[in-house]
Amino acid sequence: MLEIRPTCEHCNNTLPYDSKEAMICTFECTFCRDCVEKVLHHVCPNCGGGFEKRPIRPPSLLKKYPASKIVVHKPVDLAAHLKRIKQ
């Protein structure tokens, strides 16, 4: 079951359960579309994998399976990230 994390790990912008801007990697690292495209260059800084659009949990399931309220805010060391992806 996806956690549906509430914010972008890099910029901390809000990503509600129904956000069309939320992107996740295979380990569910969560970033906004702007950070994925403009900052991370479509490479997860944590696992090195790619990103996909995060699915939207139907509102009818939110009571039984609520979205996470735990914020994971770990701004990316951009110089180190760019160095890794250029290798």
Backbone as CSV, one residue per row, in Angstrom:
resi,resn,N_x,N_y,N_z,CA_x,CA_y,CA_z,C_x,C_y,C_z
1,MET,0.845,-1.176,0.000,0.000,0.000,0.000,0.893,1.243,0.000
2,LEU,0.686,2.120,-0.952,1.453,3.361,-1.022,1.158,4.251,0.187
3,GLU,2.184,4.918,0.681,2.012,5.845,1.805,1.262,7.107,1.382
4,ILE,1.428,7.525,0.145,0.892,8.800,-0.350,1.440,9.932,0.529
5,ARG,2.738,10.140,0.419,3.417,11.163,1.226,2.917,12.561,0.879
6,PRO,2.868,13.458,1.882,2.190,14.743,1.715,2.970,15.878,1.074
7,THR,4.293,15.703,0.895,5.088,16.807,0.352,6.227,16.300,-0.529
8,CYS,6.809,17.223,-1.274,8.003,16.943,-2.077,9.198,16.854,-1.133
9,GLU,9.998,15.809,-1.288,11.166,15.632,-0.425,12.186,16.750,-0.596
10,HIS,12.270,17.338,-1.771,13.280,18.370,-2.015,12.783,19.761,-1.612
11,CYS,11.710,20.228,-2.199,11.257,21.613,-1.971,10.188,21.746,-0.897
12,ASN,9.656,20.624,-0.433,8.647,20.571,0.622,7.289,21.154,0.213
13,ASN,7.052,21.346,-1.082,5.731,21.793,-1.533,4.691,20.721,-1.226
14,THR,3.494,21.143,-0.924,2.402,20.242,-0.589,1.976,19.412,-1.801
15,LEU,1.786,18.109,-1.565,1.315,17.180,-2.598,0.157,16.376,-2.012
16,PRO,-1.055,16.916,-2.045,-2.192,16.202,-1.468,-2.429,14.856,-2.164
17,TYR,-3.241,14.022,-1.556,-3.479,12.670,-2.069,-3.909,12.653,-3.533
18,ASP,-4.564,13.724,-3.980,-5.078,13.764,-5.347,-4.249,14.652,-6.288
19,SER,-3.015,14.951,-5.879,-2.158,15.807,-6.694,-1.780,15.128,-8.003
20,LYS,-1.880,15.890,-9.069,-1.441,15.403,-10.375,0.022,15.761,-10.611
21,GLU,0.640,16.418,-9.639,2.034,16.844,-9.741,2.979,15.925,-8.982
22,ALA,2.466,14.941,-8.255,3.295,14.048,-7.448,3.927,12.960,-8.307
23,MET,5.224,12.745,-8.099,5.980,11.725,-8.814,6.668,10.842,-7.772
24,ILE,6.748,9.534,-8.064,7.415,8.618,-7.143,8.374,7.703,-7.897
25,CYS,9.371,7.212,-7.159,10.272,6.205,-7.718,9.816,4.843,-7.207
26,THR,10.556,3.801,-7.513,10.176,2.456,-7.113,10.166,2.262,-5.595
27,PHE,10.906,3.118,-4.853,10.921,3.040,-3.391,9.980,4.064,-2.757
28,GLU,9.178,4.705,-3.572,8.193,5.700,-3.161,8.801,7.005,-2.666
29,CYS,10.044,7.283,-3.043,10.576,8.618,-2.811,9.634,9.546,-3.567
30,THR,9.224,10.626,-2.955,8.169,11.473,-3.511,8.686,12.876,-3.784
31,PHE,8.505,13.319,-5.021,8.927,14.653,-5.430,7.851,15.275,-6.310
32,CYS,7.832,16.601,-6.376,6.891,17.276,-7.272,7.432,17.205,-8.696
33,ARG,6.547,17.363,-9.650,6.930,17.295,-11.070,8.011,18.328,-11.407
34,ASP,7.905,19.546,-10.862,8.908,20.576,-11.153,10.300,20.141,-10.727
35,CYS,10.432,19.600,-9.514,11.752,19.151,-9.052,12.257,17.981,-9.884
36,VAL,11.377,17.043,-10.222,11.787,15.885,-11.027,12.323,16.343,-12.378
37,GLU,11.616,17.245,-13.023,11.993,17.662,-14.376,13.123,18.682,-14.404
38,LYS,13.068,19.688,-13.532,13.990,20.822,-13.631,15.214,20.714,-12.733
39,VAL,15.116,19.944,-11.658,16.210,19.873,-10.697,16.895,18.507,-10.711
40,LEU,16.097,17.447,-10.703,16.641,16.089,-10.574,16.921,15.411,-11.908
41,HIS,16.435,15.995,-13.000,16.645,15.460,-14.349,16.147,14.020,-14.473
42,HIS,14.990,13.753,-13.846,14.294,12.459,-13.928,15.069,11.308,-13.295
43,VAL,16.017,11.611,-12.388,16.783,10.570,-11.697,16.589,10.751,-10.190
44,CYS,16.133,9.713,-9.515,15.934,9.786,-8.074,17.281,9.942,-7.373
45,PRO,17.412,10.951,-6.510,18.689,11.163,-5.826,18.966,10.119,-4.748
46,ASN,17.956,9.373,-4.361,18.115,8.372,-3.303,18.497,6.997,-3.845
47,CYS,17.838,6.573,-4.924,18.076,5.211,-5.428,18.653,5.179,-6.843
48,GLY,18.624,6.306,-7.546,19.153,6.348,-8.902,18.164,5.899,-9.963
49,GLY,16.951,5.542,-9.550,15.923,5.101,-10.485,15.168,6.260,-11.104
50,GLY,14.204,5.914,-11.940,13.376,6.914,-12.591,12.107,7.190,-11.804
51,PHE,11.264,8.029,-12.350,10.023,8.429,-11.697,8.809,8.120,-12.563
52,GLU,7.694,7.932,-11.893,6.388,7.775,-12.526,5.397,8.645,-11.772
53,LYS,4.306,8.974,-12.439,3.237,9.732,-11.792,2.678,8.895,-10.648
54,ARG,2.501,9.524,-9.490,1.932,8.804,-8.346,0.441,8.606,-8.582
55,PRO,-0.071,7.393,-8.365,-1.508,7.174,-8.537,-2.306,7.950,-7.494
56,ILE,-3.538,8.251,-7.837,-4.429,8.959,-6.920,-5.304,7.934,-6.204
57,ARG,-5.255,7.967,-4.873,-6.093,7.061,-4.092,-7.528,7.575,-4.161
58,PRO,-8.481,6.722,-4.497,-9.873,7.158,-4.568,-10.349,7.684,-3.210
59,PRO,-11.088,8.785,-3.212,-11.585,9.344,-1.948,-12.364,8.324,-1.107
60,SER,-13.016,7.384,-1.750,-13.805,6.380,-1.015,-12.919,5.469,-0.159
61,LEU,-11.619,5.415,-0.442,-10.710,4.564,0.323,-9.896,5.318,1.376
62,LEU,-10.000,6.642,1.393,-9.159,7.433,2.291,-9.456,7.200,3.768
63,LYS,-10.686,6.911,4.115,-11.008,6.679,5.524,-10.329,5.393,6.010
64,LYS,-10.424,4.343,5.213,-9.831,3.066,5.585,-8.309,3.074,5.391
65,TYR,-7.841,3.746,4.355,-6.412,3.803,4.017,-5.991,5.264,3.848
66,PRO,-5.825,5.989,4.955,-5.514,7.424,4.841,-4.118,7.673,4.269
67,ALA,-3.978,8.821,3.642,-2.674,9.249,3.144,-1.784,9.569,4.339
68,SER,-0.494,9.404,4.166,0.463,9.675,5.233,0.456,11.153,5.605
69,LYS,0.734,11.434,6.857,0.907,12.815,7.324,2.363,13.082,7.676
70,ILE,3.200,12.071,7.490,4.615,12.198,7.823,5.362,12.880,6.679
71,VAL,5.968,14.006,6.986,6.723,14.775,5.997,8.156,14.253,5.944
72,VAL,8.620,13.941,4.737,10.012,13.555,4.508,10.640,14.701,3.717
73,HIS,11.376,15.569,4.416,11.986,16.725,3.765,13.501,16.577,3.858
74,LYS,14.109,16.181,2.739,15.557,15.987,2.657,16.047,16.693,1.397
75,PRO,16.243,18.013,1.457,16.702,18.717,0.259,17.937,18.035,-0.337
76,VAL,17.945,17.933,-1.642,18.989,17.230,-2.370,20.249,18.086,-2.464
77,ASP,21.393,17.472,-2.256,22.672,18.125,-2.511,22.815,18.133,-4.030
78,LEU,22.480,19.246,-4.638,22.391,19.312,-6.097,23.725,19.089,-6.792
79,ALA,24.801,19.605,-6.242,26.115,19.409,-6.872,26.476,17.924,-6.890
80,ALA,26.267,17.248,-5.776,26.576,15.815,-5.704,25.653,15.014,-6.622
81,HIS,24.378,15.398,-6.676,23.420,14.687,-7.536,23.819,14.821,-9.010
82,LEU,24.122,16.028,-9.435,24.514,16.243,-10.833,25.799,15.500,-11.173
83,LYS,26.722,15.456,-10.239,27.977,14.729,-10.454,27.689,13.232,-10.650
84,ARG,26.808,12.666,-9.808,26.457,11.237,-9.911,25.793,10.909,-11.239
85,ILE,24.875,11.753,-11.688,24.137,11.409,-12.907,24.959,11.628,-14.184
86,LYS,26.035,12.395,-14.079,26.895,12.625,-15.244,27.947,11.541,-15.413
87,GLN,28.088,10.670,-14.417,29.099,9.599,-14.495,28.649,8.487,-15.379
